[in-house]
Amino acid sequence: MKLLQTLELCRWVYNETLAARKNAWEQEQKTLSLYDTNKLLTLWKAEHPELKCVFSQVLQNVQERVDLAFKAFFRRVKAGEQPGHPRFRGFGRYDSFTFKQFGFELLDKSVFLSKIGAVKVILHRPIEGRIKTLTIQRDAVGNWYASFSCEVAPEFLPFNELAVGVDVGLESFATLSNGIKIENPRFFRKGENEKMNLPRHSASSRRRRRGQPNERKESRQSSISISALPTVARIWLINRAVNW
């Protein structure tokens, strides 16, 4: 699948860019800029032709992410904090890539991605304003999302006597200025309880059960699916509360 291939190539560029900056500092006390890593990207494309299967601005954005990670790291160091060093991304730990300005087009029932092709989409609401960027993201259970960043003219809403203030808390999800409380369902805790009930098998028992080679993989997938449920449930709750 081209989407997965693009993610993996982006992850490779991310790790190589991070390694180049890390090695330059440790070996030569030299700081590589974004411009320096962009020049390295040109060399990598010559050495690894598969990188040409990814739109150029997508790979440039990957290096921008590394640059932003280092800037955030040094900013926190300067502030006297003890931040963790930017980390390498393992398999499955890089979940999105971004088209900046070019390389994509929104069609009737799909979005065309350069170097990938047309991908079917379900728009949950009409696109407003001028589209600036597009980010393609994959969640833990394998669902894909397209997030459009749009430039929209500010719109002033008329006065509404029904407007209320919202206080988001811990004990309750939200308390409105008119006294209404929206309870906190604690989706995360419920998800953790469900994970506790998943069957666990020791290494010795897995060796004895050779007739089920996919058992460990299926158990891990079940754990990932349950872990994703609180996120989906929270999004549902927020949408329900907004449209109360």
Buried (B, 14 or more C-beta within 10 A) or exposed (E): EEBEBBBBBBBBBBBBBBEBBBEBEEEEEEEBEBEBBBEBBEEBBEEEEEBEEBBBBBBBBBBBBBBEBBEEBEEEEEEEEEEEEBEBBEEEEBBBBBBBEEBBBBEEEEBEBBBBEEBEBEEEEEEEEEBEBBBBBBBBBEEBEBEBEEEEEEEEEEEEEEEEEEEEEEEEBBBBEEEEEBEBBEBBEBBEEBBEEEEEBEEEEBEEEEEEEEBEEEBEBBBBBBBBBBBEBBEEBEEEEEEE
